Every structure is written in structure tokens, then in C-alpha cells.
């Protein structure tokens, strides 16, 4: 028997926005990957998962948990038993061939061109601005002694643009773009690493994301 903490529930809700399914594996790390393979995420959780269990519809599973107050979750041979007091639900595992499963091995960026630490308040402001301005890209630009994170349309030079200066910079100019739809992050401050080879890495204390980038 185990209980999912509020923090783990928040991570699972975040993961459900990346991939509707998930495969739990023994240990304290959970992973997900988007169907398009453009986003992968891994998180260290407080719980120690005892078994291997697939969930096809993670949002449905989380809604089932919400039917109970502080439920116990038991990983059985072919199903979860979710219970609280005199109430319980048997929730059957999904077949693993129905789930897009992330690779076991760690992902390493091909070559890191630039790294910076960015506060969540600045990341959140740019993501929100992208929604208000109805643009689909988040760009990172390094030039003139600074790194700027901006909400923009990379294919339209006359598009409206919202930007925040996030770091000082003394290297060669660069311009890299991430699709807003791929930037689904748990609220946290992040160390962001960018590679012109097509990948970025967002790392917080407990959760990290590998997200596809386009070098402009």
C-alpha cells in the first residue's frame, strides 16, 4: 500500500498534458514522453513504487483518485486497488503495447551551447504573453551582452513580441525557438540548457524536461 503525495499528483497532472498514458516502474522515478517525441520528462518522487503498471488514460486515473479522501493505492498483479475506509475501486492495468513508453537510458544533450538559470515568474510571464498575443513560439536569443526569452512568431518578423531579459551573455550570437505547445512545465525555477543540435534541457529540483528546439 502507498499514498500519492499532493506533489506527486501535481506532477502526474502535468505529465497527463504531455502524454495521456504512463507506465509506472519500480522505484522513485516516473517518466513520460509525448507521442511526437518532442518532449520527455522525468521526475523523482517521494514514493517508492512497488510494481510495474500501465495507465492508458492518466486523467481518468487521477479523477478516480479524487473520488477518495487520502486514498491508499495498492499495486496488484494486474490492477490497482484504490481504497479509503469502506470504499474501494479496482482499476485494471493497461497493456504496455498501448502506451508510448520513454527510453530507460538517460538523455544527454549533444552539445550544450548555453546555460542559464531562469526564475519561474519570468518563464510564466513569457508563456502567458504568448497566449495573450496569440503567438506560437518561445525564443531564446543571445546577443549584445544579454540573453532574451521572448514570446513571438519565429516565421513572421513583424509579429508582436514580448520579451524578458533573463541573463547576461558574452558568447557568439544565437537564436533558438521552442514551440509553446511543448513548454508544459511544473511551476519551478529552472536551469535551462540549449543545444543548437535540436534539444533543450529544463531542470528543477525534482523534475526535468528535454524539449525539441529549432535553431534559427
HELIX and SHEET records of a PDB file:
HELIX    1   1 UNK A    6  UNK A   16  1                                  11    
HELIX    2   2 UNK A   58  UNK A   65  1                                   8    
HELIX    3   3 UNK A   96  UNK A   98  5                                   3    
HELIX    4   4 UNK A  120  UNK A  133  1                                  14    
HELIX    5   5 UNK A  180  UNK A  182  5                                   3    
SHEET    1   A 2 UNK A  22  UNK A  24  0                                        
SHEET    2   A 2 UNK A  53  UNK A  55 -1                                        
SHEET    1   B 6 UNK A  27  UNK A  33  0                                        
SHEET    2   B 6 UNK A  39  UNK A  49 -1                                        
SHEET    3   B 6 UNK A 207  UNK A 212 -1                                        
SHEET    4   B 6 UNK A 199  UNK A 203 -1                                        
SHEET    5   B 6 UNK A 190  UNK A 195 -1                                        
SHEET    6   B 6 UNK A 114  UNK A 118 -1                                        
SHEET    1   C 3 UNK A  72  UNK A  75  0                                        
SHEET    2   C 3 UNK A  79  UNK A  84 -1                                        
SHEET    3   C 3 UNK A  87  UNK A  92 -1                                        
SHEET    1   D 5 UNK A 162  UNK A 168  0                                        
SHEET    2   D 5 UNK A 146  UNK A 152 -1                                        
SHEET    3   D 5 UNK A 137  UNK A 143 -1                                        
SHEET    4   D 5 UNK A 174  UNK A 179 -1                                        
SHEET    5   D 5 UNK A 214  UNK A 215 -1                                        
END                                                                             
